[in-house]
Amino acid sequence: MGFQNENKLKVGALVKATINDKVVEAKVINI
């Protein structure tokens, strides 16, 4: 159980980081 939860947290963090990168890129392009 703990191992699966850890993987989900890692995936969630990666997804958030990817979304943040996309948002930053979009803002830079819009300027």
N, CA, C and O atoms as a Maestro MAE file, in Angstrom:
{
 s_m_m2io_version
 :::
 2.0.0
}

f_m_ct {
 s_m_title
 :::
 protein
 m_atom[124] {
  # First column is atom index #
  i_m_mmod_type
  r_m_x_coord
  r_m_y_coord
  r_m_z_coord
  i_m_residue_number
  s_m_chain_name
  s_m_pdb_residue_name
  s_m_pdb_atom_name
  i_m_atomic_number
  :::
  1 25 0.838 -1.210 0.000 1 A "MET " " N  " 7
  2 3 0.000 0.000 0.000 1 A "MET " " CA " 6
  3 2 0.872 1.259 0.000 1 A "MET " " C  " 6
  4 15 0.688 2.159 -0.820 1 A "MET " " O  " 8
  5 25 1.829 1.302 0.942 2 A "GLY " " N  " 7
  6 3 2.676 2.492 1.033 2 A "GLY " " CA " 6
  7 2 3.444 2.750 -0.253 2 A "GLY " " C  " 6
  8 15 3.619 3.894 -0.671 2 A "GLY " " O  " 8
  9 25 3.903 1.656 -0.879 3 A "PHE " " N  " 7
  10 3 4.678 1.807 -2.113 3 A "PHE " " CA " 6
  11 2 3.815 2.419 -3.208 3 A "PHE " " C  " 6
  12 15 4.258 3.320 -3.921 3 A "PHE " " O  " 8
  13 25 2.583 1.930 -3.343 4 A "GLN " " N  " 7
  14 3 1.677 2.459 -4.371 4 A "GLN " " CA " 6
  15 2 1.387 3.933 -4.111 4 A "GLN " " C  " 6
  16 15 1.381 4.740 -5.040 4 A "GLN " " O  " 8
  17 25 1.148 4.281 -2.857 5 A "ASN " " N  " 7
  18 3 0.854 5.670 -2.519 5 A "ASN " " CA " 6
  19 2 2.041 6.567 -2.864 5 A "ASN " " C  " 6
  20 15 1.865 7.683 -3.353 5 A "ASN " " O  " 8
  21 25 3.252 6.069 -2.604 6 A "GLU " " N  " 7
  22 3 4.448 6.856 -2.920 6 A "GLU " " CA " 6
  23 2 4.522 7.129 -4.415 6 A "GLU " " C  " 6
  24 15 4.823 8.246 -4.836 6 A "GLU " " O  " 8
  25 25 4.246 6.100 -5.217 7 A "ASN " " N  " 7
  26 3 4.287 6.266 -6.669 7 A "ASN " " CA " 6
  27 2 3.253 7.278 -7.119 7 A "ASN " " C  " 6
  28 15 3.529 8.100 -7.993 7 A "ASN " " O  " 8
  29 25 2.052 7.229 -6.527 8 A "LYS " " N  " 7
  30 3 0.999 8.176 -6.906 8 A "LYS " " CA " 6
  31 2 1.434 9.597 -6.587 8 A "LYS " " C  " 6
  32 15 1.188 10.516 -7.368 8 A "LYS " " O  " 8
  33 25 2.083 9.780 -5.437 9 A "LEU " " N  " 7
  34 3 2.543 11.113 -5.055 9 A "LEU " " CA " 6
  35 2 3.600 11.601 -6.038 9 A "LEU " " C  " 6
  36 15 3.593 12.765 -6.440 9 A "LEU " " O  " 8
  37 25 4.518 10.698 -6.427 10 A "LYS " " N  " 7
  38 3 5.570 11.078 -7.378 10 A "LYS " " CA " 6
  39 2 4.956 11.461 -8.715 10 A "LYS " " C  " 6
  40 15 5.343 12.463 -9.316 10 A "LYS " " O  " 8
  41 25 4.004 10.666 -9.179 11 A "VAL " " N  " 7
  42 3 3.348 10.959 -10.457 11 A "VAL " " CA " 6
  43 2 2.607 12.285 -10.352 11 A "VAL " " C  " 6
  44 15 2.676 13.110 -11.263 11 A "VAL " " O  " 8
  45 25 1.900 12.494 -9.246 12 A "GLY " " N  " 7
  46 3 1.168 13.745 -9.040 12 A "GLY " " CA " 6
  47 2 2.111 14.938 -9.059 12 A "GLY " " C  " 6
  48 15 1.796 15.973 -9.646 12 A "GLY " " O  " 8
  49 25 3.267 14.798 -8.419 13 A "ALA " " N  " 7
  50 3 4.243 15.884 -8.387 13 A "ALA " " CA " 6
  51 2 4.768 16.162 -9.790 13 A "ALA " " C  " 6
  52 15 4.936 17.318 -10.178 13 A "ALA " " O  " 8
  53 25 5.028 15.087 -10.557 14 A "LEU " " N  " 7
  54 3 5.518 15.259 -11.928 14 A "LEU " " CA " 6
  55 2 4.471 15.966 -12.774 14 A "LEU " " C  " 6
  56 15 4.792 16.872 -13.544 14 A "LEU " " O  " 8
  57 25 3.216 15.548 -12.627 15 A "VAL " " N  " 7
  58 3 2.136 16.164 -13.407 15 A "VAL " " CA " 6
  59 2 2.025 17.643 -13.059 15 A "VAL " " C  " 6
  60 15 1.890 18.484 -13.948 15 A "VAL " " O  " 8
  61 25 2.082 17.963 -11.767 16 A "LYS " " N  " 7
  62 3 1.990 19.363 -11.342 16 A "LYS " " CA " 6
  63 2 3.155 20.169 -11.904 16 A "LYS " " C  " 6
  64 15 2.963 21.287 -12.383 16 A "LYS " " O  " 8
  65 25 4.364 19.606 -11.849 17 A "ALA " " N  " 7
  66 3 5.540 20.299 -12.366 17 A "ALA " " CA " 6
  67 2 5.386 20.537 -13.860 17 A "ALA " " C  " 6
  68 15 5.724 21.612 -14.356 17 A "ALA " " O  " 8
  69 25 4.877 19.543 -14.579 18 A "THR " " N  " 7
  70 3 4.680 19.675 -16.023 18 A "THR " " CA " 6
  71 2 3.661 20.762 -16.317 18 A "THR " " C  " 6
  72 15 3.872 21.587 -17.205 18 A "THR " " O  " 8
  73 25 2.551 20.770 -15.575 19 A "ILE " " N  " 7
  74 3 1.511 21.786 -15.783 19 A "ILE " " CA " 6
  75 2 2.089 23.169 -15.486 19 A "ILE " " C  " 6
  76 15 1.836 24.118 -16.228 19 A "ILE " " O  " 8
  77 25 2.868 23.289 -14.400 20 A "ASN " " N  " 7
  78 3 3.470 24.574 -14.049 20 A "ASN " " CA " 6
  79 2 4.396 25.048 -15.162 20 A "ASN " " C  " 6
  80 15 4.399 26.231 -15.501 20 A "ASN " " O  " 8
  81 25 5.182 24.139 -15.734 21 A "ASP " " N  " 7
  82 3 6.076 24.497 -16.839 21 A "ASP " " CA " 6
  83 2 5.272 25.008 -18.017 21 A "ASP " " C  " 6
  84 15 5.644 26.001 -18.643 21 A "ASP " " O  " 8
  85 25 4.162 24.330 -18.326 22 A "LYS " " N  " 7
  86 3 3.336 24.733 -19.463 22 A "LYS " " CA " 6
  87 2 2.742 26.115 -19.211 22 A "LYS " " C  " 6
  88 15 2.688 26.943 -20.120 22 A "LYS " " O  " 8
  89 25 2.299 26.367 -17.988 23 A "VAL " " N  " 7
  90 3 1.712 27.664 -17.635 23 A "VAL " " CA " 6
  91 2 2.769 28.756 -17.771 23 A "VAL " " C  " 6
  92 15 2.495 29.828 -18.310 23 A "VAL " " O  " 8
  93 25 3.972 28.481 -17.281 24 A "VAL " " N  " 7
  94 3 5.064 29.460 -17.379 24 A "VAL " " CA " 6
  95 2 5.372 29.729 -18.845 24 A "VAL " " C  " 6
  96 15 5.532 30.881 -19.247 24 A "VAL " " O  " 8
  97 25 5.455 28.665 -19.647 25 A "GLU " " N  " 7
  98 3 5.735 28.824 -21.078 25 A "GLU " " CA " 6
  99 2 4.651 29.676 -21.725 25 A "GLU " " C  " 6
  100 15 4.953 30.570 -22.515 25 A "GLU " " O  " 8
  101 25 3.394 29.405 -21.397 26 A "ALA " " N  " 7
  102 3 2.277 30.140 -21.982 26 A "ALA " " CA " 6
  103 2 2.376 31.618 -21.609 26 A "ALA " " C  " 6
  104 15 2.137 32.485 -22.450 26 A "ALA " " O  " 8
  105 25 2.722 31.909 -20.367 27 A "LYS " " N  " 7
  106 3 2.831 33.302 -19.926 27 A "LYS " " CA " 6
  107 2 3.966 34.004 -20.662 27 A "LYS " " C  " 6
  108 15 3.826 35.157 -21.069 27 A "LYS " " O  " 8
  109 25 5.082 33.314 -20.833 28 A "VAL " " N  " 7
  110 3 6.231 33.910 -21.523 28 A "VAL " " CA " 6
  111 2 5.856 34.207 -22.973 28 A "VAL " " C  " 6
  112 15 6.208 35.259 -23.508 28 A "VAL " " O  " 8
  113 25 5.141 33.276 -23.607 29 A "ILE " " N  " 7
  114 3 4.735 33.464 -25.003 29 A "ILE " " CA " 6
  115 2 3.765 34.640 -25.118 29 A "ILE " " C  " 6
  116 15 3.816 35.394 -26.090 29 A "ILE " " O  " 8
  117 25 2.883 34.797 -24.131 30 A "ASN " " N  " 7
  118 3 1.867 35.848 -24.187 30 A "ASN " " CA " 6
  119 2 2.449 37.241 -23.989 30 A "ASN " " C  " 6
  120 15 1.860 38.227 -24.431 30 A "ASN " " O  " 8
  121 25 3.600 37.331 -23.329 31 A "ILE " " N  " 7
  122 3 4.180 38.660 -23.051 31 A "ILE " " CA " 6
  123 2 4.696 39.289 -24.345 31 A "ILE " " C  " 6
  124 15 5.218 40.404 -24.324 31 A "ILE " " O  " 8
  :::
 }
 m_bond[123] {
  # First column is bond index #
  i_m_from
  i_m_to
  i_m_order
  :::
  1 1 2 1
  2 2 3 1
  3 3 4 2
  4 3 5 1
  5 5 6 1
  6 6 7 1
  7 7 8 2
  8 7 9 1
  9 9 10 1
  10 10 11 1
  11 11 12 2
  12 11 13 1
  13 13 14 1
  14 14 15 1
  15 15 16 2
  16 15 17 1
  17 17 18 1
  18 18 19 1
  19 19 20 2
  20 19 21 1
  21 21 22 1
  22 22 23 1
  23 23 24 2
  24 23 25 1
  25 25 26 1
  26 26 27 1
  27 27 28 2
  28 27 29 1
  29 29 30 1
  30 30 31 1
  31 31 32 2
  32 31 33 1
  33 33 34 1
  34 34 35 1
  35 35 36 2
  36 35 37 1
  37 37 38 1
  38 38 39 1
  39 39 40 2
  40 39 41 1
  41 41 42 1
  42 42 43 1
  43 43 44 2
  44 43 45 1
  45 45 46 1
  46 46 47 1
  47 47 48 2
  48 47 49 1
  49 49 50 1
  50 50 51 1
  51 51 52 2
  52 51 53 1
  53 53 54 1
  54 54 55 1
  55 55 56 2
  56 55 57 1
  57 57 58 1
  58 58 59 1
  59 59 60 2
  60 59 61 1
  61 61 62 1
  62 62 63 1
  63 63 64 2
  64 63 65 1
  65 65 66 1
  66 66 67 1
  67 67 68 2
  68 67 69 1
  69 69 70 1
  70 70 71 1
  71 71 72 2
  72 71 73 1
  73 73 74 1
  74 74 75 1
  75 75 76 2
  76 75 77 1
  77 77 78 1
  78 78 79 1
  79 79 80 2
  80 79 81 1
  81 81 82 1
  82 82 83 1
  83 83 84 2
  84 83 85 1
  85 85 86 1
  86 86 87 1
  87 87 88 2
  88 87 89 1
  89 89 90 1
  90 90 91 1
  91 91 92 2
  92 91 93 1
  93 93 94 1
  94 94 95 1
  95 95 96 2
  96 95 97 1
  97 97 98 1
  98 98 99 1
  99 99 100 2
  100 99 101 1
  101 101 102 1
  102 102 103 1
  103 103 104 2
  104 103 105 1
  105 105 106 1
  106 106 107 1
  107 107 108 2
  108 107 109 1
  109 109 110 1
  110 110 111 1
  111 111 112 2
  112 111 113 1
  113 113 114 1
  114 114 115 1
  115 115 116 2
  116 115 117 1
  117 117 118 1
  118 118 119 1
  119 119 120 2
  120 119 121 1
  121 121 122 1
  122 122 123 1
  123 123 124 2
  :::
 }
}
